[in-house]
Amino acid sequence: MELLRWTARIAGLIGIVLSIGACLSRLSGRYQLGSYQVLTVLQAGTTVMVLGCLLYLAFIAERRTS
C-alpha cells in the first residue's frame, strides 16, 4: 500500500517538473529542450501526472476496501 502511494507521489512530482520545465523553455523562446521538442516534453509531463493520479486513485480504492 505504501509503495503505491509513494509511486503516485513521485510520478506526480516528475510530471510537474517536466511540465514546468517545458513551459519555462517555451516562454523563453526555445523550441528544443535537449534533443526533444518542448511539446514532446510537455506531453510526457502530462502523461506522468495522469499516471500519478491513476496510481493514487488505485491507492484510495484499495484503502477503502481493507
TAURTA-V924800 format. One record per residue. N is the residue number from 1. SS is DSSP state (H for helix, E for strand, L for the rest). Layout:
BEGIN
n={N	N}
ss={SS	SS}
END
This chain:
BEGIN
n={1	2	3	4	5	6	7	8	9	10	11	12	13	14	15	16	17	18	19	20	21	22	23	24	25	26	27	28	29	30	31	32	33	34	35	36	37	38	39	40	41	42	43	44	45	46	47	48	49	50	51	52	53	54	55	56	57	58	59	60	61	62	63	64	65	66}
ss={L	H	H	H	H	H	H	H	H	H	H	H	H	H	H	H	H	H	H	H	H	H	H	H	H	H	H	L	L	L	L	E	E	L	L	E	E	H	H	H	H	H	H	H	H	H	H	H	H	H	H	H	H	H	H	H	H	H	H	H	H	H	H	H	H	L}
END
